[in-house]
Amino acid sequence: MTLDRKQIEDIAMLARLSIKEDDIPVHQTELGEILKMVEQMKSVDTDAIEPLAHPLEIDARLRPDTITEENQREKNQKMAPQTQDGYYLVPKVIE
């Protein structure tokens, strides 16, 4: 697939890139090659291939869902400048 000059300029604008006029032919060639590769990948029959969640067949080691720390809210909030009902009070930053 070939891209014309206008398409390259549009892509550069959308990507917020500034491209020199002299570099447009280079980008036409490189992006064209990328699009050819994508077309080749689209033509591969993947109907019999099951989707993977991860490329390696590794089982995740899960830890037990247990509490490992005690609640230290009171201790931590003693250091805070202002608290109310178990929450930290902070200055308003958005009007």
Secondary structure, 3 states (H helix, E strand, C coil): CCCCHHHHHHHHHHCCCCCCHHHHHHHHHHHHHHHHHHHHHHCCCCCCCCCCCCCCCCCCCCCCCCCCCCCCHHHHHCCCCCEECCEECCCCCCC
